[in-house]
């Protein structure tokens, strides 16, 4: 068992402890201050009974959803573009100069023919200060969920520069989705100190467990409306959105901040 997974489970355990109110108030307020978190859309920090409750805070007022294909989460755009072929595999950039294999990332969640015309992708990094819940980016159907075990390296830019194929090495859950235009994937990448990744539609998907086995689970008639909540990280991480070529036209710049509900593609 890797140290990163052990430390992440320990962090998740500590974050879930409900300390006495005055102590919890100090912990929460210092966390908010340290990460400069904008709490204007959420309850006061002192109202959360644990650090984990603060991580997974819910919006107090529903956000307005813009037209088109929206961001599934808050975060920062680390990379965005089209994949390229090398040795009959599709590659994308995690950050400038560092690549990863789409086939390795998706594992058993795709059919070869679904990739043959090329792919577009965007990497969204959620920092510890971001809203940690993720949502459906459009009206869609989830066809399957593929769990791939792995380590839990940090996914910030510094570590992406140091560790090759980081997304492929980390634990992740890939959702294969379909809308009226075609197939796309939402890949939720685990990270160091992320206690869990949770999915509202299937509580049996257990991440960061002591014993884990890769699996793919197929669903029938699992439909979501645009903006509907899918689940949450228990601390910041990364979502990789991959679409069949021509399905989406991304309107993004590397380095820009993004919020759930904002349009990211036509």
C-alpha positions, 0 to 999 in steps of 0.5 A, spaced: 500 500 500 502 506 498 504 512 503 500 517 499 494 512 500 495 511 507 496 519 508 490 520 504 486 516 508 489 519 515 487 526 512 480 524 511 479 521 518 482 527 521 478 532 517 471 528 518 472 529 526 467 533 529 471 537 534 468 541 540 464 547 537 469 553 539 475 549 536 472 547 530 470 554 529 477 556 529 479 550 525 474 552 519 476 560 520 483 559 519 482 554 513 478 559 510 483 565 511 489 560 509 486 559 502 483 565 501 476 562 500 470 566 498 464 564 502 459 569 499 455 563 496 455 558 502 454 558 510 458 561 515 465 557 516 463 556 523 456 553 521 460 547 519 461 541 524 467 538 521 473 540 516 470 535 511 463 538 511 466 545 510 470 541 504 464 539 501 459 545 502 453 546 498 451 552 495 446 556 498 443 559 492 443 555 486 447 558 480 444 560 474 446 556 468 449 559 462 447 556 455 451 551 452 455 546 455 457 548 462 463 547 467 462 541 471 465 544 477 469 550 479 477 550 478 482 552 473 484 550 466 490 547 466 490 544 459 485 544 453 486 542 446 485 536 441 489 530 442 495 527 437 497 520 435 503 517 437 504 509 436 497 508 435 495 512 441 491 518 443 495 523 447 493 529 451 497 534 455 497 535 463 500 541 462 505 544 457 510 539 455 507 533 459 503 528 456 499 522 458 495 517 454 488 517 453 487 510 452 491 509 459 487 514 462 480 511 460 482 504 461 476 499 460 471 505 459 471 506 451 471 502 445 476 503 440 472 505 434 469 511 439 476 514 439 478 513 431 476 520 429 480 524 434 478 527 441 478 534 444 479 535 452 480 539 458 483 538 464 480 542 470 484 543 477 480 544 483 484 547 488 483 546 496 479 553 496 474 551 490 467 548 491 468 541 491 461 538 488 461 536 481 455 536 476 452 534 469 455 539 464 449 538 460 442 533 459 446 527 459 446 519 460 451 515 464 452 509 460 458 506 465 463 508 470 470 505 470 474 505 477 481 504 476 486 503 482 492 507 483 496 511 487 494 518 490 500 523 488 498 531 488 495 533 482 497 541 482 502 544 477 508 543 481 507 535 481 505 535 474 511 537 472 515 532 476 511 526 475 510 523 468 503 520 466 501 523 473 493 522 471 494 515 469 498 513 475 493 516 480 486 512 482 480 515 478 473 514 476 471 515 469 464 516 467 462 514 460 456 519 458 452 520 452 448 526 450 444 528 443 451 529 439 455 523 441 460 520 447 464 524 452 467 522 458 468 525 465 474 522 469 475 524 476 482 523 478 484 522 485 489 526 489 493 526 495 489 528 501 483 527 497 479 523 503 474 520 498 470 521 491 463 520 492 458 519 486 450 520 488 448 515 483 452 509 486 454 509 493 458 502 492 463 506 488 468 506 493 475 510 492 481 510 497 479 503 500 484 499 503 483 493 498 481 495 491 479 492 484 478 495 477 471 494 475 466 497 470 459 498 471 454 499 466 447 503 467 441 503 464 436 509 463 441 513 468 439 520 466 441 527 468 439 534 467 444 539 466 446 542 472 444 536 476 449 534 482 453 528 480 457 527 487 463 530 490 471 530 492 473 531 499 478 535 497 481 539 491 483 534 485 482 534 477 476 533 472 478 531 465 473 532 460 474 528 453 469 528 448 469 525 441 472 530 435 467 535 433 462 534 439 464 540 443 468 547 441 471 549 447 472 556 448 477 556 454 484 559 455 489 555 459 490 558 466 483 561 466 479 560 472 472 557 471 466 556 475 460 550 475 455 553 471 459 557 466 459 555 459 465 552 456 463 549 450 458 550 444 
